Amino acid sequence: MDKNIEYMPLFATSEVPPGGGQSDLFDLRRWIPSDNVSKAMVILDHELIGDTVIGAARAMLVGGEIAPVAIYSVGFRADRFGELYRKRADYLTMETADLAALGIEKTGGGPDLLAFLTNRVVPAIASDLPHLHDRPALAGFSLGGLFALRAAMQCPRLFGDVSAFSPSLFLAGDIKDALADLLSQDPSRRLFLAAGTLEDDRAQTGLQQPMYQMVARLGASLEADFGQRIVTSIVDGETHFSVPFSIVPAMLRHLFGVDRTAS
């Protein structure tokens, strides 16, 4: 057995990076499979998708499908789903009225999360991984998917590839041009978009177009300009909350597959 596999940890460690500010709002879980890791990914919302991504990365690394990648998963310090729901609504949005259509009043805390990423998480990655080849990738689900897109657009020098599962595009307006600018700045940057055909919760917003159609249209438009750097996966038969469980392996192959990392 390869020593990197033999001594690979099974679980993430939980730790808040040193410093002040947002330490009482968020925590950070790190999964670093070996000492020679040169790739990293930041996951928004550990409570919903962090363990899924870490578990898939662990299995695919054992199977030789992906290169070693460290996973940094940001959590909201929530023990119950209702608490998580409210914190996600707050810290994964940028405006105070973002979710008024859904009857959610406390929103717009996104700058706190962005500050945690830029001031705490990115420096922790740089300290842990001195041989990091690329900027860390960024991934999120639902509101976290849109936040990942926005964070990459606001901080293009800090984050590289971006993955958005069922991103809440109903809050974004037309972001195609802004994403095109982001992709144009770095010819190596890749984007992974996904949604399920059974997502119906977006009917709450009053929009007629289903989530998967919005994601498909955005992906097709970007693919026309950027080709294989963009992957859009519309998963038949999956709901909003089941999409990440079915699509994470494809995302990891797109960003960290051994064929890509070797090129």
QUIWO-V788366 format. One line per field, one symbol per residue. ss: DSSP state (a for helix, b for strand, c for the rest). burial: # if it has 16 or more other C-alpha atoms within 10 Angstrom, else .. Layout:
ss->???
burial->???
This chain:
ss->ccaaaaccccccbbbccccccaaaccbbbbbccccccccbbbbbcaaaaaaaaaaaaaaaaacccbcccbbbbbbcccccaaaaaaaaaaaccccccccaaacccccccaaaaaaaaaaaaaaaaaaacccccccbbbbbbcaaaaaaaaaaaaccccbbbbbbbcccaaaccccaaaaaaaaaacccccbbbbbbccccaaaaacccccaaaaaaaaaaaaaaaaaaabbbbbbcccccccaaaaaaaaaaaaaabaaaaac
burial->...#...#...#...##....#...#########..######################.###..##############.....#..#########..##......#####.###.##.####.##...#..#..###################..#.##############.......#..##.....###########..#.......###.###.##..##..#..#######..####.##..############.....
